[in-house]
Amino acid sequence: MTLQQFHYIITISEAGSFNKAADLLYVSQPSLTNAVKELEKETGITIFNRSGKGVTLTAEGMKFLPYVRQVYSQYQNLLDAYSGQGKRRQQFAVSTQHYSFAVKAFVELTKSFDVAEYDFAIRETRTRDVIDDVAASRSEIGILYLNDFNRSAITKLLSSANLHFISLIQCDAYVYLWKGHPLANQQSISLQDLAPYPCLSFEQGDSSNFYLAEEILSTNEYPRVIKCCDRATMLNLMVGVNGYTLCSGIICEELNGDDYVTVPFQDQEIVSDQVMEIGFITRKNSIMSPVGERYIAEIKRYLQITEEKH
């Protein structure tokens, strides 16, 4: 196995055909095909399904590709850290549950980056996709939370995907709502207070289950529920229908505006699941890239400022 073969495999999987990949790699198509055949012979697996419409990964290829991405990514990180020859186009991707602080840190990262060219991506997405993106090395880092309710289930998913969780902050639960909401000026809010208003939550797709919910108390029977897919829609629903969501209380006014507030959630009948532990996930035994380290540093800096305010 060679790094060149790994580069070829990654490029073919992204291009969807040998011809397109050969053009991108500046190699002949026969040379590319032979390199893949040699790798398939060495590994004893078939990596690609070939057809007149292009290529797709086989089941074995889908298992193989994340390891290829990880090894090649670490090689590129080594070049960035120790090679003095030229500048590589910097790449970095993060997948996250719907946290404005994660976007804020990403904004600060891109503003402070001092190279002429980079290829960055941030994906605000569903919990399962956060895990899958990092497992497949589509993203280097994933941002999500654990609590007493979901910890066992999420930890099992991470372990099976060869991922680990690193804690960033623990925070009490808050109710997030529009500043014109009838409950916005209360010192604290309980579930009984919230009963007349619709509960807003992020949709988790076909694989939805209570353990993947981004909000605490996902098993509670709410009389009114509205699901949505993005933060902008949720903010609109807060204003339009006096909706609310249960969150960490860490919001970014610079991005979301100052029309929203958080109020401590307190309910005497609920004694657990009210503490959220927010952290990030990465692949086990991987070395974080310099860009990834800078992103986590930005998150920690912002979380520290927020914690001091609270």
C-alpha positions as CSV (number, residue, x, y, z in Angstrom):
1,M,0.0,0.0,0.0
2,T,1.3,3.5,-0.9
3,L,0.2,7.0,-0.1
4,Q,-0.2,7.6,-3.8
5,Q,-2.7,4.7,-4.1
6,F,-4.6,6.2,-1.1
7,H,-4.7,9.6,-2.9
8,Y,-6.0,7.9,-6.0
9,I,-8.8,6.0,-4.0
10,I,-9.9,9.2,-2.3
11,T,-10.0,11.2,-5.6
12,I,-11.9,8.4,-7.5
13,S,-14.5,8.2,-4.7
14,E,-15.1,11.9,-4.9
15,A,-15.0,12.2,-8.7
16,G,-17.3,9.2,-9.3
17,S,-15.4,8.0,-12.3
18,F,-11.9,6.9,-13.3
19,N,-11.8,9.3,-16.2
20,K,-12.6,12.4,-14.1
21,A,-10.2,11.3,-11.4
22,A,-7.4,10.7,-14.0
23,D,-7.9,14.3,-15.2
24,L,-7.8,15.7,-11.7
25,L,-4.7,13.7,-10.8
26,Y,-2.9,14.4,-14.1
27,V,-2.3,10.7,-14.8
28,S,-3.5,8.4,-17.6
29,Q,-6.6,6.4,-17.0
30,P,-4.8,3.0,-17.5
31,S,-2.2,3.9,-14.9
32,L,-4.9,4.9,-12.5
33,T,-6.8,1.6,-13.1
34,N,-3.7,-0.5,-12.7
35,A,-2.9,1.3,-9.4
36,V,-6.3,0.5,-8.0
37,K,-6.2,-3.1,-9.2
38,E,-2.8,-3.6,-7.5
39,L,-4.3,-2.2,-4.3
40,E,-7.4,-4.4,-4.5
41,K,-5.1,-7.4,-5.1
42,E,-3.0,-6.5,-2.1
43,T,-5.9,-6.0,0.2
44,G,-8.0,-8.9,-1.1
45,I,-11.1,-6.7,-1.5
46,T,-13.0,-5.0,-4.4
47,I,-13.1,-1.3,-3.6
48,F,-15.2,0.0,-6.5
49,N,-18.2,-1.2,-8.4
50,R,-17.6,-0.3,-12.1
51,S,-20.3,0.5,-14.6
52,G,-20.9,2.5,-17.7
53,K,-22.2,5.3,-15.5
54,G,-19.1,5.5,-13.4
55,V,-18.0,3.9,-10.1
56,T,-19.4,3.5,-6.6
57,L,-17.9,2.1,-3.5
58,T,-18.6,-1.5,-2.6
59,A,-19.6,-2.4,0.9
60,E,-15.9,-3.4,1.5
61,G,-14.8,-0.1,-0.1
62,M,-17.0,1.9,2.2
63,K,-15.4,0.3,5.2
64,F,-11.9,0.7,3.7
65,L,-12.2,4.4,2.7
66,P,-12.3,6.0,6.2
67,Y,-9.0,4.3,7.1
68,V,-7.5,5.5,3.8
69,R,-8.8,9.1,4.5
70,Q,-7.4,9.0,8.0
71,V,-3.9,7.8,7.0
72,Y,-3.7,10.3,4.1
73,S,-4.9,13.1,6.3
74,Q,-2.3,12.4,8.9
75,Y,0.3,12.4,6.1
76,Q,-0.8,15.8,5.0
77,N,-0.7,17.0,8.6
78,L,2.9,15.9,8.8
79,L,3.7,17.8,5.6
80,D,2.1,20.9,7.1
81,A,4.0,20.6,10.3
82,Y,7.5,19.5,9.1
83,S,7.9,20.1,5.4
84,G,9.4,23.4,4.3
85,Q,8.6,22.8,0.7
86,G,5.8,25.0,-0.5
87,K,2.3,25.6,0.8
88,R,-0.5,23.1,0.5
89,R,-4.1,24.3,0.2
90,Q,-5.3,24.0,3.7
91,Q,-8.4,21.8,4.3
92,F,-10.6,21.5,7.3
93,A,-14.2,20.4,8.0
94,V,-16.3,20.2,11.1
95,S,-19.8,18.7,11.6
96,T,-21.9,20.0,14.5
97,Q,-25.3,19.9,16.1
98,H,-27.0,23.2,15.9
99,Y,-24.8,25.4,18.1
100,S,-24.2,29.0,17.3
101,F,-21.0,29.0,19.3
102,A,-19.6,26.3,17.0
103,V,-20.3,28.6,14.0
104,K,-18.9,31.6,15.8
105,A,-15.6,29.7,16.4
106,F,-15.5,28.7,12.8
107,V,-16.0,32.4,11.7
108,E,-13.1,33.4,14.0
109,L,-11.0,30.6,12.6
110,T,-11.5,31.7,9.0
111,K,-10.9,35.4,9.9
112,S,-7.6,34.6,11.6
113,F,-6.3,32.2,9.0
114,D,-3.2,33.6,7.4
115,V,-2.8,31.7,4.1
116,A,-3.9,32.7,0.7
117,E,-5.9,29.6,-0.1
118,Y,-8.0,27.1,2.0
119,D,-10.9,24.8,1.6
120,F,-13.0,24.8,4.8
121,A,-16.5,23.4,5.5
122,I,-18.9,23.5,8.4
123,R,-21.9,21.3,8.5
124,E,-24.8,22.0,11.0
125,T,-26.5,18.7,10.8
126,R,-28.3,15.8,12.6
127,T,-26.6,13.9,15.5
128,R,-26.2,10.7,13.5
129,D,-24.6,12.6,10.6
130,V,-22.2,14.3,13.0
131,I,-21.0,10.9,14.1
132,D,-21.0,9.4,10.5
133,D,-19.1,12.4,9.1
134,V,-16.2,12.1,11.6
135,A,-16.2,8.3,11.3
136,A,-15.8,8.5,7.5
137,S,-13.2,11.4,7.8
138,R,-15.5,13.8,5.9
139,S,-15.0,16.0,9.0
140,E,-12.1,16.1,11.3
141,I,-14.1,17.2,14.3
142,G,-17.7,16.8,15.4
143,I,-19.5,18.8,18.1
144,L,-22.3,17.2,20.2
145,Y,-23.5,16.8,23.8
146,L,-23.9,14.0,26.3
147,N,-26.1,13.8,29.4
148,D,-27.3,11.1,31.9
149,F,-30.0,10.1,29.4
150,N,-28.1,9.7,26.2
151,R,-24.6,9.0,27.4
152,S,-24.7,5.2,27.2
153,A,-26.3,5.1,23.8
154,I,-24.1,7.8,22.2
155,T,-21.0,6.3,23.8
156,K,-21.7,2.9,22.2
157,L,-22.2,4.5,18.8
158,L,-18.9,6.4,19.1
159,S,-17.0,3.3,20.2
160,S,-18.3,1.2,17.3
161,A,-17.2,4.0,14.9
162,N,-13.7,4.1,16.5
163,L,-14.4,7.6,17.9
164,H,-13.9,9.2,21.2
165,F,-15.5,12.2,23.1
166,I,-13.5,15.0,24.7
167,S,-15.5,17.2,27.0
168,L,-15.4,21.0,26.6
169,I,-18.0,22.3,29.1
170,Q,-20.8,21.3,31.4
171,C,-23.8,23.5,31.6
172,D,-27.3,23.6,33.1
173,A,-30.3,23.5,30.9
174,Y,-32.0,26.8,29.8
175,V,-35.2,27.7,27.9
176,Y,-34.4,29.5,24.7
177,L,-37.1,31.9,23.5
178,W,-38.0,35.2,21.9
179,K,-37.6,38.3,24.1
180,G,-41.2,39.1,23.5
181,H,-42.4,35.7,24.8
182,P,-44.7,35.9,27.9
183,L,-42.2,33.9,29.9
184,A,-39.1,35.8,28.8
185,N,-38.8,37.9,32.0
186,Q,-39.2,35.0,34.5
187,Q,-36.4,34.1,36.8
188,S,-36.8,30.4,35.9
189,I,-39.2,28.3,33.9
190,S,-40.7,24.8,34.5
191,L,-42.4,22.3,32.2
192,Q,-45.8,23.4,33.6
193,D,-45.0,27.0,32.6
194,L,-44.2,25.8,29.1
195,A,-47.3,23.7,28.6
196,P,-49.3,26.3,26.6
197,Y,-46.5,26.9,24.1
198,P,-45.1,24.8,21.3
199,C,-41.9,22.9,21.9
200,L,-39.4,23.3,19.0
201,S,-36.8,20.6,18.2
202,F,-34.4,19.7,15.5
203,E,-35.6,16.9,13.2
204,Q,-33.3,13.8,13.3
205,G,-34.5,12.1,10.1
206,D,-35.4,8.4,9.5
207,S,-32.9,7.3,12.2
208,S,-34.6,9.5,14.7
209,N,-34.7,8.2,18.3
210,F,-34.8,9.8,21.7
211,Y,-31.1,9.3,22.3
212,L,-30.2,11.3,19.2
213,A,-32.2,14.4,20.1
214,E,-30.3,17.6,20.4
215,E,-32.6,18.8,23.2
216,I,-32.8,17.4,26.7
217,L,-36.0,15.7,28.0
218,S,-36.7,14.3,24.6
219,T,-39.0,11.6,26.0
220,N,-41.3,14.0,27.7
221,E,-44.9,14.1,26.3
222,Y,-45.2,17.7,25.0
223,P,-48.8,18.8,24.0
224,R,-47.5,20.8,21.1
225,V,-44.3,20.0,19.1
226,I,-42.9,21.5,16.0
227,K,-39.8,20.0,14.3
228,C,-37.5,21.9,11.9
229,C,-34.1,21.4,10.3
230,D,-32.2,24.6,10.7
231,R,-31.5,27.4,13.3
232,A,-32.9,30.2,11.2
233,T,-36.3,28.5,10.9
234,M,-36.3,27.7,14.7
235,L,-35.6,31.4,15.5
236,N,-38.5,32.4,13.2
237,L,-40.8,30.0,14.9
238,M,-39.9,31.4,18.3
239,V,-41.2,34.8,17.2
240,G,-44.1,33.6,15.0
241,V,-45.7,31.1,17.4
242,N,-44.0,31.8,20.7
243,G,-42.2,28.6,20.5
244,Y,-39.3,27.5,22.7
245,T,-36.5,25.0,22.9
246,L,-34.4,23.6,25.7
247,C,-30.7,24.2,25.3
248,S,-27.3,24.8,26.9
249,G,-27.9,28.6,27.3
250,I,-24.8,29.3,25.2
251,I,-26.0,31.5,22.4
252,C,-24.2,34.0,20.2
253,E,-25.9,37.3,19.9
254,E,-23.5,38.4,17.2
255,L,-24.8,35.7,14.9
256,N,-28.4,35.2,16.1
257,G,-29.2,38.8,17.1
258,D,-30.3,40.2,20.4
259,D,-34.0,39.4,20.0
260,Y,-33.7,36.1,21.9
261,V,-33.1,35.3,25.6
262,T,-32.3,32.2,27.7
263,V,-34.0,31.6,31.0
264,P,-32.8,28.9,33.5
265,F,-34.9,25.7,33.3
266,Q,-35.9,24.5,36.8
267,D,-38.4,21.8,37.5
268,Q,-38.8,20.2,41.0
269,E,-40.2,17.0,39.5
270,I,-37.2,16.4,37.3
271,V,-34.0,15.6,39.2
272,S,-31.8,14.3,36.4
273,D,-30.9,15.0,32.7
274,Q,-30.7,18.8,33.3
275,V,-27.0,19.0,32.9
276,M,-25.5,19.0,29.4
277,E,-21.8,18.1,28.7
278,I,-20.8,19.6,25.4
279,G,-17.7,18.3,23.7
280,F,-16.1,17.2,20.5
281,I,-15.4,13.9,18.8
282,T,-12.5,12.8,16.7
283,R,-11.2,9.5,15.4
284,K,-9.2,7.4,18.0
285,N,-5.4,7.4,17.6
286,S,-5.5,10.3,15.1
287,I,-3.4,13.4,15.3
288,M,-5.4,16.6,15.2
289,S,-4.3,19.0,12.4
290,P,-3.0,22.5,13.2
291,V,-6.2,23.9,11.8
292,G,-8.3,21.6,14.0
293,E,-6.3,22.7,17.1
294,R,-7.0,26.3,16.3
295,Y,-10.7,25.7,15.9
296,I,-10.9,23.9,19.3
297,A,-8.9,26.8,20.8
298,E,-11.4,29.3,19.4
299,I,-14.3,27.2,20.9
300,K,-12.7,27.1,24.3
301,R,-12.0,30.8,24.3
302,Y,-15.6,31.6,23.4
303,L,-17.0,29.1,26.0
304,Q,-14.8,30.6,28.7
305,I,-16.1,34.1,28.0
306,T,-19.6,32.8,28.1
307,E,-19.1,30.9,31.3
308,E,-17.7,34.0,33.0
309,K,-20.8,35.9,32.0
310,H,-23.1,33.3,33.5
